[in-house]
Amino acid sequence: MNQGKGQRFPRDTQEVTQKERVRSGKSWPLTLAKILLLPILLFFSLVIGLMIGYGSLGDKPTAEVFDLGTYKHMYDLLFSDTQ
């Protein structure tokens, strides 16, 4: 804890500051890839989960997951008493 007089922390030196500048310039493609990849992976995991749940657990044809009429029917079943 006692750094002594005249000694600076490594983060305050010029060398570390230059490395951080170089690293921050190179990391923007990685950050962009993370931002774009996350929603895509979440979407595909949602679709796969719907297919497994509707097809395997529900004993229905898996292709009906992509039919809009299926979700209209589920909406009507859930909210039929609220009219």
Contacts in CASP RR format, 6 or more apart in sequence:
PFRMAT RR
TARGET T0000
AUTHOR 0000-0000-0000
METHOD contacts of the structure
MODEL  1
MNQGKGQRFPRDTQEVTQKERVRSGKSWPLTLAKILLLPILLFFSLVIGL
MIGYGSLGDKPTAEVFDLGTYKHMYDLLFSDTQ
3 9 0 8 1.000
10 16 0 8 1.000
47 65 0 8 1.000
50 65 0 8 1.000
51 62 0 8 1.000
51 65 0 8 1.000
54 60 0 8 1.000
54 62 0 8 1.000
54 64 0 8 1.000
54 65 0 8 1.000
54 70 0 8 1.000
55 61 0 8 1.000
55 62 0 8 1.000
55 65 0 8 1.000
64 70 0 8 1.000
END
